[in-house]
Amino acid sequence: MSTPTIPIIKTTHSNLANFNMNEIAFGKHFTDHMLVADYEDGAWKHVAIQPFSPISLDPSSAVLHYGQTIFEGIKAFKNDKGEFVIFRPDQNLIRFNVSAARMEMPQVPEWLFMEGMKQLINVESGWIPTTPDSSLYIRPFMIATDPYLGVRPSLTYKFMIILGPSGPYFSAPMKILIEQKYTRATPGGVGFAKNGGNYGASLHPVELAKQKGFDQILWTDANEHKYVEEVGVMNVMFVIDGKVITPSLERGTVLKGVTRDSSIILLREMGYEVEERNLSVDEIVAAHKKGVFQEIFGVGTAAVVSMIKQLAHGDYLMDFDPENMPIAKALKQALHEIRMGRKADKHGWMVKI
Ligand SMILES: *Cc1c(COP(=O)(O)O)cnc(C)c1O
């Protein structure tokens, strides 16, 4: 199918000149334009790039009541050669449509997702920060727009892409509590989908952990709270006795992170053994007691690799020196070098705009 042309309506009020690229707060600032498309009568229509603005929704819109909403998070960079590149957006498209299927929402075709994203970034290329470690954060999302309170899949949807400059995301090493009561995801549930409800449901338990002095939760399985799953909204990796271990995806309760996948590939190429399997809290505690629990870190698009300095299982505290996490550090460096074009992009991960 040939790619339809996406009309571009340019703003007459760019905010770029007033924007301070040296002080960027994540998630607060957006570029001048956005991509919009409406799903009606079984087809995507009215695709356009237009000035960034509020949208109007009927108060009875399905998304506001029953949570049919999904999103993605992707980053674009200006590499060392001055090219604009996006990190593995094809993987985000696949996952977006997996999320859509689970939420009984329509599939978004490749041209709309990829061409829409590239053309929008092209219009906004002046917004890609060039300061080290900065990026342009890309947020595609879809919402159900039927003005109808009956509980059924909506017949109409809106797909949008918004962009925001993102500064050097320094994430301080985190203190993490192993969650023993609340759950993020259940087998048969929606944990593998990037749908809004997962995040709404996680806020309360994370807040309780914060009141106890922690930064985030290490989620455990819903049945027994025995096996570890994810850390906050990141995938989690452990180094035990020189081996990297990350929870497997098979129960459908761990989100299939693009950073997780990339990390597994890169770590194996660096010569580390990586196991995707069930990992129990008992095994972690036993490894710590034996002195072979060496590193623990989160991986995700926003912070890339986040060191963890303390892991708590009830009163039992496991402390780590973030300065002494050679595997996490090497991984972070490798991802950075590929994105900046300093290291050969063997797998074709970087998509040029
Ligand atoms: C988005 C997300 C991740 C990380 O996925 P990336 O593709 O690496 O950004 C991990 N866990 C959850 C719950 C997420 O929402």
The ligand as an SDF file (V2000), in Angstrom:
LIG
                    3D

 15 15  0  0  0  0  0  0  0  0999 V2000
    7.4280    0.7990   29.3410 C   0  0  0  0  0  0  0  0  0  0  0  0
    7.6660   -0.1780   30.4340 C   0  0  0  0  0  0  0  0  0  0  0  0
    8.8790   -0.8790   30.5760 C   0  0  0  0  0  0  0  0  0  0  0  0
   10.0960   -0.5840   29.7610 C   0  0  0  0  0  0  0  0  0  0  0  0
    9.9340   -0.8070   28.4110 O   0  0  0  0  0  0  0  0  0  0  0  0
   10.9060   -0.0970   27.3630 P   0  0  0  0  0  0  0  0  0  0  0  0
   10.3880   -0.5390   26.0590 O   0  0  0  0  0  0  0  0  0  0  0  0
   12.2760   -0.5970   27.6270 O   0  0  0  0  0  0  0  0  0  0  0  0
   10.7920    1.3610   27.6010 O   0  0  0  0  0  0  0  0  0  0  0  0
    8.9600   -1.8350   31.5730 C   0  0  0  0  0  0  0  0  0  0  0  0
    7.9310   -2.1010   32.3840 N   0  0  0  0  0  0  0  0  0  0  0  0
    6.7650   -1.4350   32.2930 C   0  0  0  0  0  0  0  0  0  0  0  0
    5.6670   -1.7810   33.2160 C   0  0  0  0  0  0  0  0  0  0  0  0
    6.6030   -0.4660   31.3090 C   0  0  0  0  0  0  0  0  0  0  0  0
    5.4640    0.2140   31.2300 O   0  0  0  0  0  0  0  0  0  0  0  0
  1  2  1  0
  2  3  1  0
  2 14  2  0
  3  4  1  0
  3 10  2  0
  4  5  1  0
  5  6  1  0
  6  7  2  0
  6  8  1  0
  6  9  1  0
 10 11  1  0
 11 12  2  0
 12 13  1  0
 12 14  1  0
 14 15  1  0
M  END
$$$$
